[in-house]
Amino acid sequence: MIILITGTTMSAVRFVQGLRNAGNEVRVISTGKKAENKYIVKQLILPPIASHIVKSQGMCFALPNEKALREAISWADVVHFYMPFWLSKKGVKIAKELHVPHTAAFHVQPENITYTLHLGKNGKVNDGIYHYFNKTFYNQFTHIHCPSQFIANELSSHGYTAKLHVISNGVDDDFCYKKVNKPSSSPYIITMIGRYSNEKRQDVLIDAIYHSHYSDRIQLVLAGKGLNQKQYAKQGEYLKYPPILQFYEKKDLLDLLSKTDLYVHSADAEIEAISCIEALACGNVPIIANSPKSATPQFALDERSLFEAGNSLDLAKKIDYWLEHEEERKHMEKEYAKSAEKYRLSHSIQLMEEMLHESIVENTK
């Protein structure tokens, strides 16, 4: 497993706590700080340039530790692997040797890698990564957790033969409908949450604000961190209200979403985008890039919440529509909050338990 200060990290934290709350004993093996029922492994030291890129994405790689892995895996009834990298590769070998049931999750879309290398739309390279992941890791599992039907379809089309369990990463109950009344003189707040990486396309959103009829009344908030922070700050410095670029802890994020007028998700590639569901649950109308390599368009209730991926002018038109139709926006805020209920974490925990139990039963036959 690797640790990411991203949706994947939060998914892991929430699933661990949710499974414990449901009466399960859960132990974690990872890098990071010491904690109860956690095995600590060392972080892989990378060359300076690679280290800068990886850290800017809120990410680090874990070094395999055979002693820790054997202790953790021999204790478990079932092992769930989050990432297809070194620690997990060593771990699955040990799990097979010890005859411990094992499942995996698919959280790393090839485009997460190739967009950083400016090869995001190269189909052959992306297909090659799908094939590599399968050949070196995922073909050793009979059950794979897929956060969306979109990524399950991608795995099927690339020859993955495991049973694919579509389970949302889940929204916890703190994200619920709450809107704060703001003074009429306040600027509109448009928010996007996500790493500042190439595939998230915050550049398209900044450009759309320039082209909006309401450009001089919009405060853009890009909640996150990442490699492109300086680039986005420079791109947006000529707006009347320059973009706010910062990482938000949960309490502050909830406060931000309660004040947000529109939520935009402009990513070209996305396995699920739990941040978008969280925004909906808090009562925000979304505008989502209608990209064929993203699962996020599934959350749009109609075409008014979709724009042509990569097209900032089309996004600007959708922004202007929703700002001009306040009563309709207020109505749809509640509809979107309702639509997010089916992605509640409690339901995801049930489905995860079912997958893990199925793997255990299968292993006893």
VENURTA-V288594 format. One record per residue. N is the residue number from 1. RES is the residue in one small letter. OMEGA is omega in whole degrees, 0 to 359 (NA if undefined). NEAR is the number of other ideal C-beta (glycine too) atoms within 10 Angstrom. Layout:
BEGIN
N/RES/OMEGA/NEAR, N/RES/OMEGA/NEAR
END
This chain:
BEGIN
1/m/169/22, 2/i/178/23, 3/i/176/19, 4/l/175/21, 5/i/187/17, 6/t/176/21, 7/g/180/23, 8/t/176/24, 9/t/182/17, 10/m/176/18, 11/s/181/23, 12/a/181/21, 13/v/183/11, 14/r/179/18, 15/f/178/22, 16/v/182/17, 17/q/180/14, 18/g/178/20, 19/l/176/17, 20/r/180/13, 21/n/179/11, 22/a/175/13, 23/g/180/7, 24/n/171/15, 25/e/183/10, 26/v/172/15, 27/r/185/15, 28/v/170/17, 29/i/190/22, 30/s/166/20, 31/t/174/17, 32/g/184/14, 33/k/177/7, 34/k/177/7, 35/a/179/10, 36/e/179/6, 37/n/178/12, 38/k/175/15, 39/y/183/17, 40/i/172/16, 41/v/183/21, 42/k/178/11, 43/q/176/15, 44/l/178/17, 45/i/182/10, 46/l/172/14, 47/p/187/7, 48/p/183/7, 49/i/179/8, 50/a/180/11, 51/s/180/15, 52/h/181/12, 53/i/183/16, 54/v/181/18, 55/k/180/15, 56/s/177/17, 57/q/181/19, 58/g/194/19, 59/m/170/19, 60/c/179/19, 61/f/180/19, 62/a/175/23, 63/l/177/13, 64/p/175/19, 65/n/188/18, 66/e/181/11, 67/k/180/9, 68/a/180/16, 69/l/180/22, 70/r/179/16, 71/e/182/13, 72/a/186/22, 73/i/179/22, 74/s/178/11, 75/w/194/13, 76/a/170/16, 77/d/179/13, 78/v/180/19, 79/v/179/24, 80/h/182/24, 81/f/183/24, 82/y/189/24, 83/m/184/24, 84/p/185/20, 85/f/195/19, 86/w/182/16, 87/l/181/24, 88/s/179/25, 89/k/176/15, 90/k/182/18, 91/g/182/24, 92/v/175/22, 93/k/179/15, 94/i/179/18, 95/a/179/25, 96/k/180/12, 97/e/182/10, 98/l/180/13, 99/h/177/7, 100/v/178/21, 101/p/183/22, 102/h/177/24, 103/t/181/23, 104/a/173/23, 105/a/176/28, 106/f/183/26, 107/h/184/23, 108/v/176/18, 109/q/180/23, 110/p/180/24, 111/e/175/25, 112/n/179/23, 113/i/189/15, 114/t/177/21, 115/y/177/22, 116/t/181/18, 117/l/181/11, 118/h/177/9, 119/l/189/16, 120/g/183/20, 121/k/178/14, 122/n/185/14, 123/g/181/11, 124/k/179/7, 125/v/179/15, 126/n/177/22, 127/d/179/13, 128/g/179/13, 129/i/175/18, 130/y/181/19, 131/h/180/14, 132/y/179/13, 133/f/182/20, 134/n/184/18, 135/k/187/10, 136/t/185/12, 137/f/193/18, 138/y/178/21, 139/n/179/13, 140/q/183/16, 141/f/174/23, 142/t/178/16, 143/h/179/20, 144/i/175/21, 145/h/177/27, 146/c/183/25, 147/p/179/26, 148/s/175/21, 149/q/178/13, 150/f/184/21, 151/i/174/21, 152/a/178/20, 153/n/179/14, 154/e/180/21, 155/l/178/20, 156/s/183/13, 157/s/179/10, 158/h/170/16, 159/g/176/11, 160/y/188/21, 161/t/179/13, 162/a/171/19, 163/k/185/14, 164/l/182/19, 165/h/180/20, 166/v/182/15, 167/i/177/22, 168/s/174/21, 169/n/168/24, 170/g/179/23, 171/v/180/26, 172/d/191/17, 173/d/178/9, 174/d/178/13, 175/f/183/25, 176/c/186/14, 177/y/176/16, 178/k/179/15, 179/k/181/17, 180/v/175/9, 181/n/181/7, 182/k/176/13, 183/p/182/5, 184/s/180/5, 185/s/182/6, 186/s/176/12, 187/p/171/15, 188/y/175/19, 189/i/174/20, 190/i/188/26, 191/t/164/25, 192/m/180/27, 193/i/178/25, 194/g/177/23, 195/r/177/26, 196/y/180/22, 197/s/191/23, 198/n/185/23, 199/e/181/22, 200/k/172/27, 201/r/172/26, 202/q/178/28, 203/d/178/18, 204/v/180/23, 205/l/179/27, 206/i/179/24, 207/d/179/19, 208/a/178/27, 209/i/176/25, 210/y/186/14, 211/h/179/15, 212/s/174/23, 213/h/184/12, 214/y/185/15, 215/s/183/17, 216/d/178/11, 217/r/185/14, 218/i/169/22, 219/q/178/20, 220/l/176/25, 221/v/176/20, 222/l/184/26, 223/a/181/20, 224/g/176/24, 225/k/178/21, 226/g/189/26, 227/l/187/17, 228/n/186/20, 229/q/181/18, 230/k/179/10, 231/q/182/15, 232/y/177/20, 233/a/179/16, 234/k/180/11, 235/q/185/17, 236/g/188/22, 237/e/181/10, 238/y/173/8, 239/l/179/17, 240/k/174/11, 241/y/180/17, 242/p/182/15, 243/p/172/22, 244/i/181/16, 245/l/179/20, 246/q/176/13, 247/f/182/15, 248/y/169/18, 249/e/189/7, 250/k/182/12, 251/k/181/9, 252/d/177/12, 253/l/177/20, 254/l/178/16, 255/d/179/13, 256/l/183/19, 257/l/178/27, 258/s/181/15, 259/k/185/17, 260/t/178/26, 261/d/176/22, 262/l/175/22, 263/y/180/25, 264/v/174/31, 265/h/191/27, 266/s/187/29, 267/a/174/30, 268/d/184/20, 269/a/184/26, 270/e/178/30, 271/i/175/25, 272/e/186/28, 273/a/178/26, 274/i/179/24, 275/s/179/27, 276/c/179/28, 277/i/178/25, 278/e/178/24, 279/a/179/31, 280/l/182/29, 281/a/179/25, 282/c/176/26, 283/g/178/24, 284/n/174/27, 285/v/181/26, 286/p/165/25, 287/i/194/25, 288/i/176/25, 289/a/182/27, 290/n/184/16, 291/s/179/23, 292/p/180/9, 293/k/181/22, 294/s/176/26, 295/a/190/25, 296/t/178/25, 297/p/179/19, 298/q/183/13, 299/f/180/21, 300/a/179/21, 301/l/175/15, 302/d/187/8, 303/e/180/9, 304/r/180/16, 305/s/177/24, 306/l/173/21, 307/f/180/26, 308/e/183/15, 309/a/178/21, 310/g/184/15, 311/n/184/16, 312/s/179/21, 313/l/177/13, 314/d/176/19, 315/l/179/27, 316/a/179/22, 317/k/180/17, 318/k/176/22, 319/i/182/26, 320/d/179/16, 321/y/185/14, 322/w/178/20, 323/l/180/18, 324/e/183/11, 325/h/187/13, 326/e/182/10, 327/e/178/7, 328/e/178/13, 329/r/179/17, 330/k/177/12, 331/h/183/12, 332/m/175/21, 333/e/180/20, 334/k/178/13, 335/e/179/13, 336/y/177/24, 337/a/177/21, 338/k/184/14, 339/s/182/16, 340/a/185/23, 341/e/182/12, 342/k/179/10, 343/y/181/20, 344/r/183/17, 345/l/182/22, 346/s/178/13, 347/h/179/15, 348/s/179/22, 349/i/178/21, 350/q/180/13, 351/l/178/15, 352/m/177/23, 353/e/180/15, 354/e/179/12, 355/m/181/20, 356/l/179/22, 357/h/179/13, 358/e/179/17, 359/s/180/22, 360/i/181/14, 361/v/180/10, 362/e/183/12, 363/n/182/14, 364/t/182/6, 365/k/NA/4
END
